Amino acid sequence: MLIRNVDSTPTAPIDMPGSDKIEMAMMVGRADGAPNFALRQFKVAAGGHSPRHSHDYEHEVIVLGGSGEVLLEGEYRPIGPGDVVFVPPEEEHQFRAGDQGLRFLCLVPVTRNCGEDTPGS
């Protein structure tokens, strides 16, 4: 069993081409014995963003705080606390923070080598 607090888990900066002012905390992953999914928390400072990218796996996102927008289906859509986003496989996407920053949880399959090894959302 694992209990970890979302507010007290340390974050580390994401250093990926196309990203800016974004940090990640691994909430649950391979290192914790999770066989199927990795749950990650992202904190994006005001004006920051994840890289614009796509990949061959889905992921699910829930916005915890702040506001911003997500690129899906070729257009940016506003997101805020309580919003849930489904990103299908092969869909180009990007998360951009508004003036107050953006904080969200992202669930991805660990079997696609996207847990601790490749932290981009």
N, C-alpha and C positions, 0 to 999 in steps of 0.2 A: 504494500500500500504506500501511497505517496500523498502527502498534503503539502502544498506549496502556495504561498500567498502571492497573488498577482501584483500587489503593490510593493512587496519587499524583495522580489527576485531581481537580482542585478541584471542590468542590460549592458550590451557591448555595441559599439558603433558598427554599422554595416559599411564595408568598404568594397562596393561593387560599382563598376562603370555605370553611369546614368543615375546613381542614387545620390541624395544629398540630405544631410541632417536627419538621419534615421538610425535608430538603435533597436536591438532585438534582445529579448530574454527567452531562453528555452524553458517553457513551463513544464512540458513532459516530452520526452524523446527517447531515442534508442538507448542512451546512457542510463535511463531510468527503467529499462526493461520493456518499454512499450513496443509490441510487435507489429502494430498496424499504422498508428497515427502519431504525428508530432504536433503538439500544440505550442504555438509561439506567440509571444506578445511583441508588438511593434509600437514604438513611440517615434512619432515624426514631429520634429520641431516646426514652428510656424514657417511657412514657405518651403519646407522640405518635401521630398518625394522619394518613392521607391523607383527602381528602374522601370522603364517601359519595356515589357517583355512578354513572352508566352512560353508554355511548356506543355508536356504531354500528359499532365495530371490535373485533376480538379483541385480546387480548395475552397473552403468555406471561411467566411470572415464575419465577425460581429464587432461593431464599433462600440468601444467602452466610453470614450470621452472625446471632447474636442469636435472638430468638424473638418470637412474637406470635400474632396471629390474623387471618384473612381472612374477610370477610363474602361469602358466596356462597350462592345459592339460599335467601336469607332467614335464614341462620344463620351464626354465627361458628364457625370451625374453627381448631384450633391449627396453627401452622406453625413450622418450625425449619430449621436448616442442612441443605441438600441437598434440601429439598422443592421440587417443581415445581408451579406453579399455572397452569391454563388458565382464563382469563376470557373467556367467549363474548361476542359482540356483544350489546348491550342488557341485559346482566346487571348489576344493581346490585351494587357491590362497594366494599370499604374495607379498608385494611391498618392494623392497630393494633399498636404495639410493646408488648412485655412489659417487665419490669424491667431487662433488659440492653440494650434497644434492639433494632432490627431493621435489617438491611441486605439489599437484594435488587436483582437486575437485572431489568429489564422491557424486553421487545421489543415494539415497536408499528410499524405501517406508517407511513412518512413521507407517503404519499399521502393520508392522512386528516388532514393538518395537525396532527399530534400529536408532531412531533419537537421542535425547539427552540422552537416558538411556543406550545405549550400543554403545560406540563410535568407536569400532574397524572397520576397513574397510573390 
